[in-house]
Amino acid sequence: MKNIFTIKIRVSSEDIDVLQHVNNLVYVKWMDKIATSHWAHLTKDTPLLQYIWVVVRHEIDYLKQASLGDEITVKTWVGETKGVTSVRFMEFYKNDILLVKAKTTWAMLDAITFKPSRIRENVLKVLQAPK
């Protein structure tokens, strides 16, 4: 069973484009927000300050629209993690309607050298821990 982390976001006027719905770039911003929030949540008891994460790939399917004032539920969970990369899945819902789904590949870097760092057991335990 995947360990799902959830946040809620209220669509504001800054999120709306000329088509009167949430702009695709806003979803990317929200993807970063939930990923970093989830990592902070996972490491709150065991900080891993020696590592940072960077995006190496996004795959996004825009299925439905969100509008001003909508409350969006964003869910994320960690998928396959090996080598220096970890896959993260995200889904954006308005009520029970799936609006956007995404798969992002992140690479872990050494926080000092910014060079790729192999994901070791200590990080795997944090990513796979039931929360």
Phi, psi and omega in degrees: 000131180285145178268109187264131174252136187229140168228162176242142181227134175264127181290125180252171181298331179291341182274349188267139178255189183294343177272003178066032172221173182297128180290146182301327179293332178294321178299321178297319177298316178294325177299317177296319182299312182289324179296314180290325176295318180295315178300317178298320178295314182295328185256011184299326179267341182223077182302137177241065187291348181282356182236150170226159181244142174228148179281134174245345179197137171241138168233119187229132173246117178266111188257318182220171183257153171241148185235172180309131177088346180297144172263123183253130173260124181248128180242143176218153174206159183266135177257220184298132179230120179200156180062241178250002186243154176220133179266137178235134177255146178219144175225139181245125183236145165245114191057236178256014183265122178286119181265314186216140171230145185216154174228123182237134174259126180249146173247139178268133180241155170290130186292342180264312185270343185061023177263150179306141181233127179300136180282112184263178185304321182297324178283319178302318179300319180291315182293330185259359182291139175291126182232000000 
